[in-house]
Amino acid sequence: MLKNLIKSFLYAVYDVRLQKRLAAGPFPKHLGVILDGNRRHAKALGLSAGDGHKLGAKKVRSLLTWCGEFQIPVVTLWVFSTQNFSRDPEEVKTLMQLFIDQANAMKTDEEFIKNDIRVRVLGRRDDLPDDVKRALDDLESTTANRKGMLVQLALAYGGREEIVDACKNYILESHKQGISMPAAAEQITEEALSKQMYNGEVADPDFIIRTSGEVRLSGFLLWQSAFSEYYFLDVNWPGFRRVDFLRALRSFQTRQRRFGK
């Protein structure tokens, strides 16, 4: 008991010191987070995978509060990949219900309303069950006119799939405009293709965090992350603490972004 009290006190002191050091900025304008390690966290605690995902969902609320403190305007969270559909059917079913529950809760969340948070979903939503799509569509429409932080949920998302879909959309749009395929190919640019991505008008992420000790992007915002700064840490997502977040921001502030120059 005493040991835990001492540990909590030391973390509180460290938190204050870190926050003072961070005060001058800069802070990310678009933060991406790969929420990895829910199942490993649950296994370590003797819990089910579903319980791990529920703990991970709670941690998302904490993260958004921390991002609000530092006025980070855009946060993109990778919640569920296209490959995740191949997991155990019961786990996928639990996740789908969790998405519905979280979408419904976000619509009336006092902090979301107070801070005018807008939510958008990125990914192949047509691959999702109808009840999940309805809940997500309702969440988007409910928050569409808000002007605060933009929270993007990458759900049924894959980076390669996004690029494929962007190319398809570009071709279809060109066809609708009566542009021949050779002319469309001649006119294609990075800017034109960027506009066809799921979040076309949003600036690319300048900082991406991945939890769980995996040192790879796994296709997260594959097109948009070409010049992003990355931060990897060993802690599983449900165990991600505010001090971990502050350390990540401290690391971001030490980077010199050169954009390949």
C-alpha positions in Angstrom: 0.0 0.0 0.0 2.7 2.4 1.0 4.8 1.5 -2.0 1.8 2.3 -4.3 1.3 5.7 -2.6 4.9 6.6 -3.0 4.8 5.5 -6.7 1.7 7.6 -7.3 3.3 10.6 -5.7 6.4 10.3 -7.8 4.4 10.0 -11.0 2.4 13.0 -10.1 5.6 15.1 -9.5 7.1 13.8 -12.7 3.9 14.6 -14.6 4.0 18.2 -13.4 7.7 18.6 -14.4 7.1 17.1 -17.8 4.1 19.4 -18.4 6.2 22.5 -17.5 8.9 21.4 -20.0 6.3 20.9 -22.7 4.5 24.1 -22.2 6.3 26.1 -25.0 5.4 23.6 -27.7 5.3 22.7 -30.5 2.6 20.1 -30.4 1.3 17.9 -33.2 -1.4 19.3 -35.4 -2.5 15.8 -36.4 -1.7 12.9 -34.1 -2.2 9.3 -35.3 -2.3 6.5 -32.8 -2.2 2.8 -33.5 -4.1 1.3 -30.6 -2.3 -2.0 -30.2 -2.1 -4.6 -27.4 -5.6 -4.9 -26.0 -5.5 -8.7 -26.1 -2.0 -9.0 -24.6 -3.0 -6.7 -21.8 -6.1 -8.7 -21.1 -4.1 -12.0 -21.2 -1.6 -10.7 -18.7 -4.5 -9.9 -16.3 -6.3 -13.2 -16.9 -9.1 -11.5 -18.7 -10.9 -12.2 -22.0 -10.0 -10.5 -25.2 -13.3 -8.7 -25.1 -12.5 -7.3 -21.7 -9.2 -6.1 -23.1 -11.0 -4.3 -25.9 -13.4 -2.6 -23.4 -10.4 -1.4 -21.4 -8.9 -0.1 -24.6 -12.1 1.8 -25.4 -12.0 3.5 -22.0 -8.4 4.6 -22.6 -9.4 6.3 -25.8 -11.5 8.7 -23.7 -8.5 9.5 -21.6 -6.3 10.1 -24.6 -8.8 12.5 -26.1 -8.9 14.5 -22.8 -5.1 14.7 -22.8 -5.1 15.8 -26.5 -7.6 18.5 -25.6 -5.3 19.8 -22.9 -2.6 20.5 -25.5 -5.1 21.7 -28.2 -4.2 19.0 -30.7 -6.8 19.7 -33.5 -6.9 16.3 -35.3 -6.5 12.8 -33.8 -6.8 9.7 -35.9 -7.1 6.4 -34.1 -6.7 3.0 -35.8 -9.4 1.0 -34.1 -10.0 -2.0 -36.4 -8.1 -3.1 -39.5 -9.4 -5.0 -42.6 -7.3 -7.9 -41.5 -9.0 -8.0 -38.1 -12.1 -9.5 -39.7 -10.2 -12.8 -39.8 -10.0 -13.1 -36.0 -12.1 -15.4 -33.9 -15.8 -14.8 -34.8 -16.8 -14.3 -31.2 -14.1 -11.7 -30.7 -15.2 -9.8 -33.9 -18.8 -10.0 -32.7 -17.8 -8.5 -29.3 -15.9 -5.7 -31.1 -18.8 -4.9 -33.4 -21.1 -4.5 -30.4 -18.5 -2.4 -28.7 -18.3 -0.1 -31.7 -22.1 0.4 -31.5 -22.0 1.1 -27.8 -19.1 3.5 -28.1 -20.7 5.4 -31.0 -24.0 5.8 -29.1 -22.1 6.9 -26.0 -20.0 9.5 -27.9 -23.2 11.2 -29.2 -24.2 12.2 -25.7 -20.8 12.3 -24.0 -20.7 15.6 -22.0 -17.0 16.1 -22.7 -17.6 15.6 -26.4 -20.4 18.2 -26.4 -18.5 20.6 -24.2 -15.4 20.5 -26.4 -17.4 20.5 -29.6 -15.7 17.3 -30.8 -16.5 16.1 -34.3 -16.1 12.4 -35.3 -15.5 10.9 -38.7 -15.0 7.3 -39.7 -12.3 6.2 -42.2 -12.4 2.9 -43.9 -14.5 0.4 -45.9 -17.6 0.8 -43.9 -19.6 -1.3 -46.3 -17.7 -4.3 -44.9 -19.3 -3.6 -41.5 -22.6 -5.1 -40.3 -25.6 -2.8 -41.0 -26.3 -2.0 -37.3 -22.6 -0.9 -36.9 -22.9 1.3 -40.0 -26.1 2.9 -38.7 -24.5 3.7 -35.4 -21.4 5.2 -37.0 -23.5 7.2 -39.5 -25.6 8.6 -36.7 -22.5 9.5 -34.7 -21.1 11.4 -37.7 -24.3 13.2 -38.5 -24.8 14.2 -34.9 -21.3 15.7 -34.6 -20.9 17.0 -38.2 -21.4 20.7 -37.4 -19.1 20.8 -34.4 -16.0 23.0 -34.7 -13.6 21.5 -32.1 -11.2 18.6 -32.3 -11.7 16.3 -35.2 -11.5 12.6 -34.1 -11.1 10.2 -37.0 -11.8 6.5 -36.3 -9.9 4.2 -38.8 -12.3 1.3 -38.7 -12.4 -1.6 -41.3 -9.3 0.3 -42.5 -6.2 -0.7 -44.4 -3.6 1.5 -45.9 -3.3 -0.4 -49.2 -7.0 -0.7 -49.5 -7.3 3.1 -49.1 -4.9 3.7 -51.9 -6.7 1.2 -54.1 -10.0 2.9 -53.3 -8.5 6.4 -54.0 -7.3 5.2 -57.5 -10.8 3.7 -58.3 -12.5 7.0 -57.2 -10.1 9.0 -59.3 -10.8 6.9 -62.4 -14.6 7.0 -61.8 -14.6 10.7 -61.3 -12.6 11.3 -64.4 -15.0 9.1 -66.4 -18.0 11.1 -65.1 -16.3 14.2 -66.3 -15.9 12.8 -69.7 -12.1 12.5 -69.5 -10.5 9.7 -71.4 -8.4 7.2 -69.6 -5.1 8.3 -71.3 -5.9 11.9 -70.4 -6.8 11.0 -66.8 -3.5 9.1 -66.5 -1.6 12.1 -67.8 -3.3 14.5 -65.4 -2.9 12.4 -62.2 -0.8 14.0 -59.5 0.0 13.4 -55.9 -2.4 16.2 -55.0 -5.2 14.8 -57.1 -4.8 11.4 -55.5 -4.5 12.8 -52.0 -8.0 14.4 -52.4 -9.4 10.9 -53.1 -8.2 9.5 -49.8 -10.7 8.8 -47.1 -9.8 12.0 -45.3 -8.8 14.0 -48.4 -8.9 17.6 -47.0 -7.2 16.8 -43.7 -3.5 17.6 -43.3 -1.1 14.6 -43.1 -0.2 13.3 -39.6 2.9 14.9 -38.2 3.2 12.4 -35.3 2.3 8.8 -35.0 2.3 6.7 -31.8 2.2 2.9 -31.7 1.8 1.0 -28.4 2.6 -2.7 -27.6 6.2 -2.8 -28.6 5.6 -3.5 -32.3 7.9 -1.3 -34.4 6.0 -1.1 -37.7 3.1 0.9 -39.2 1.2 -2.2 -40.6 -0.3 0.1 -43.3 -1.6 2.8 -41.0 -2.2 6.0 -43.1 0.3 4.5 -45.6 -0.1 7.3 -48.1 -0.2 10.2 -45.6 2.6 9.1 -43.3 5.5 9.6 -45.7 7.0 12.4 -43.6 5.4 11.6 -40.2 7.5 11.3 -37.1 7.1 8.0 -35.3 7.1 7.0 -31.6 7.0 3.4 -30.5 6.7 2.2 -26.9 6.4 -1.2 -25.2 3.3 -0.6 -23.1 0.1 -2.2 -24.3 -2.7 0.2 -25.2 -5.0 -0.2 -22.1 -1.9 0.5 -19.9 -1.0 3.7 -21.8 -0.6 6.4 -19.1 -0.7 10.2 -19.2 3.0 10.2 -18.4 3.6 8.0 -21.5 1.7 10.5 -23.5 3.8 13.4 -22.1 7.0 11.5 -22.9 5.8 11.0 -26.5 5.1 14.8 -26.8 8.5 15.5 -25.4 10.1 13.3 -28.0 8.1 15.1 -30.7 9.4 18.4 -29.6 13.0 17.2 -30.0 12.5 16.2 -33.7 13.7 18.4 -36.6 11.3 17.8 -39.4 13.0 18.0 -42.8 10.4 16.5 -45.1 13.2 14.7 -47.0 15.2 17.8 -47.6 
